[in-house]
Amino acid sequence: MFAIVIVLGMVVLTRIGLQSNLLAVIALATLLVSTAPFFLPTRYTMTRRGMIQQRARVVRDRPWSSIRRVSAGPGAMLLSPYRVPSWLERHRGLIVMFDGANRAEVLETARRLVADAAATATVARSAQRPLQPELAAHTQRSGG
């Protein structure tokens, strides 16, 4: 409720300060879009294939094979596509709010599924390689 009052207050200040209905509407749209994650209900589904985030009509699906690291804070975890922390992970990763879920159980399950996906990918990559490397030697021709 407090956030809604702040958003509307900013719109009113924009209308009064700039004396423009158009800029007030643009301010309202910008503030609503940028704060939508806080107002819209979000549903998370953890499957064997990946993590699914549903908010309004937007669905983000991240397969476990694309996740390289799981980081946890007190109220959320970050499923990152990077092995080491990066400034891009907040935009390319998936932030999962615990919101009443059993934090320890969710973290343990996510870490296990990421590790299983990594192990499966390693086995798949090694199965694609030939067992014996090709022995074709590169010959060097000398002029003369």
N, C-alpha and C positions, 0 to 999 in steps of 0.2 A: 504494500500500500504506500509506503514511504517513497519507493522508487517512482511510482506513478505520479505522485505529487511533485517530485523533483522534475520529471520529464515535462509535465504540464507547466510547471513554473518556468522552465527554460523556454518553452514555446511562447508563453505570455511575455516574458522579458524580451524575446526576439521581436515579437509583434510591436511592443511598445517602444523599444529602443531603436529599431530600424524602420518602424512605421511601414511595414510591408507585409501584406497577407501572404504573398507568394513565398517570401523567405521564412515566414512562420510555418507554413505548410511543409516546406523543405526541411526545416529544423525538426518538425514533428516526425516526418518520415525517416530522417536520418537517425534520430534517437530511438525510434521504435525498432528499426532494423538492427541497430547495434546492440540493443538491450533485449532483443527477442529471446535469446537463450534463457534469460532469467524469468521471463513471463510465461513461456510456452511449456507445456508438460513434455518431458522427454522419457522415452522408454528404451532400455538397453536389453538386448538379448544376446546371451553368450551361447554359441553352438560349437560343435566340434570343428566346423569349418571356419568360424571367425566370430567377430563381435559386430553386432548390428545396433546402430543408434537411429531411433525414429523420433523426429520432432516435427510436429505439424504434418506437412506432406513431404518433408525431406527425409530421405533414408540414406545413411552412410554405412557402408558395409566394408569392413576391413578383414581380409583373410589372415589367419594366424601366420601364414608364410610370409606376409609382408611386414610383420612386426619383428623388430630386432631387440627392443628393450622395453621393459615394464618398470615404470617409476611410480612410486606411491607417496601421496601426501596424507594429511589427516582426513580429508573429506573426499578425495578423488584419486584416480590413478591415470597415468598417461601411457597410452600404447603408442610407442614411437617407432617410426620406420628407420631410425638411426641407431647405430651401436653406441655412439658417444653423444653426449648432450649437444644440441645444436639450437640456434635461435629459430630455425625453421620448424622444429618439431611441434610447436604449439599450433602451427597452421596445417601441417601435413599429418600429424598424429591424431589420435582420438582420445579426448578427455572423457573419462567415465566417472560420474559422480556416484558415490556409494549410497547416499541418501537412505539410510536405514538398513541397507543390506549388511550382511556379515562381512566386514572388511577383510579379515584374515582369510576366510574361505574364498572370497572373490579373487584376492591376490594370488593365493596358492593355485587356484584353478587356472587363472590367466597365465601365470608363469609356467605351469606344467604344459598347457596347450601350446604356448610359444616354443618351449623346448622340444616338444614332440614334433611340431611343424619343422623346426630347424633340423632335427635328426632325420626326418623323412626326406627333406630336401637334400641333405648330405648323401643319403643312401641313393636317392634318385640320380644325383649328379655322378656318383661313383659308378653306378650301373651303366651310364651312358659312355663312360670312358672305356677304351679297349683295355684288355687285361695286360697286354704287352705293348709298349710303345713301338711305333713304327721305326724300323731300322734304316729307313731310307736316308742315306747320307747325302748331304749337300756337297756336291763336288765343286771345286774351284778350278776354273780353267786358267792356265797361265798362257800369256801371249808369247809367241816366239818362234 
